[in-house]
Amino acid sequence: MITSIIFGLVTFTLVICRKVTYQECVSLFELVDSDDTEKLNKFLKNTNHFNSKSMNLVGCKRDGFNPWHVAVDGGPLPLIQLLIDACDNESLQSVDSLKYNAIHFAARTGRPDLLEVLLLCGVDANAIAGDSCTALAIAATNGHAKFV
């Protein structure tokens, strides 16, 4: 939920974040697994998360990953963009069970289009994973160093 408060000539915008419910979590995994951008779009609109920057995925896990991690690990860019527009910053910066963030996934898969989008939305490019790897090291290991 986005709320604007006006104090004199200054307007402050507050974004009230909400953790997804168990059922929302299950639905998000199904939608992300299916790469169905249209259905994800409808889901976000029905749950008031569309373009809200209010959806918190941190507690929504399956095998150490949340739906954001699954999406950036091979999902189509329009689906990823929907999640960027819906998720709060904590979710976008979140790490998996090995402390990999979205930049690490992009480096591993060799997707410069995804890397550019992630950098523009503020995902930490200098994050160090639990195995002490940077995105550059991961890209090099997977033959994608030129794109990082």
N, C-alpha and C positions, 0 to 999 in steps of 0.2 A: 504494500500500500504506500502510495506517495502522498505526502501531506505538505502543503506549503503554509508557512507562517510568515506574516508580514509584520515587521517592527519598523515603523516610520517608513523610510524609503528603502529599507533593506528587506529582501525576501529570502528566507531560509527554506530549503527543501529537505524534508526528512523522509528517508526511505525506511519503512518499518518491515523488517525481514521476518519471515516465518519459515520454520523448518517444515519440510513436507511430511505429510502423514504416512503411515505405513502403506496404505492403499495407493496413495499418490506415488510413493517410491516404487512399488511393484509395477504400476502403470508406466512410469518413466522408463524403467528398465526394458519393458516390453516394446515401447515405442522406439527407444534408442537402438535396441537389438535389431529391430525390423528396418531401421533407416527410413522410417516413414515420416517425412517432414510435414506433410499435410495433416496427418493425425496428431503429431506433436503440437502443431500450431493450434488445432482445435482444443486439445487438452489444456494448453497454457491459457487460452482465452476462457475456457470453462472454469479454471481454477484461479482466475484473476492474477496469473503470473505473467501474462503476455506483456512484453516490454516494461516490466515492472522493476527489474533489478532487485526483487524481494525474495526470490526463492532460495532457500538455504538447503543444500544437499549434503552437508557434512555428516549427518547421522544416517544417511541413506546409503547403505553399503551392501555389496554382494561380492563375496570372495575378496574383500579388501579394496574393492573399487566402488566409486559412486557412478551414477549415470553420465556425469560430465567426463570422467576418465574413459568410459566405454565409447562415448561419442568422439572424443578427440583421437582415439586409437583406431580410427578407420572410417568414421561416419562421414556422410556428405557435408560439405561446407555450409549449405543452407540450414541443415539441422543444427550444426554447431553454432551458427549465428543466432538461431532462435534461443538456444540455451544461454549464450552470452548475454542476450538482451533480457532474459528472465532471471538469471542467477545473481545473487549477491556476490560481492568481492571475495568473501571468505570461501565460497564454493569454487570460484574461478581460480583461486590460489591454492586450493586443497591438494593434498598429496595422497597417493595410494599407500598400500601397506609397505612398499619399498621406498617410500618418500619421493616418488617420481611425481612431478607436476605435469601440466599440459604441454609445456615446452619440451620436456623429455620425450613425451609420446610423439610430438611432431618431429623431433630430431630422429627418433628411431624409424619412423615411417617414411621420412624423406619427402615431406610435403611443404614446399616453400609457401604455397598459398595459405596453408593453415598457420605456419609460423608467423607470417605477416599479420594475420588477423589476431592471433594471440598476443603478439607484441603491441598491437594497437589497443587492445583492451586491457593492457597492463599486467599480463601474467609475467612473473619474475623470470627474466631470461638468464639470470645468474644463479639460479637455484642449484644447490648441490644435493643430489639424491643420497639416499641412505648408503649406497655403495661408493660414495665419494665421487661419483661421475657428474660431470657437467653435461649440458646439452651438446656441446661441441664434441666431447669424448664419445657420447652415445652415437652421434651422427657419423663420426669417423669409424667407429666400430662396425656400423651398419652400411658403410660405403656412401654416406651422404654428406661428408664434410664440406663439400663445395657449396652446399645450399645454406649452411649455418653461418 
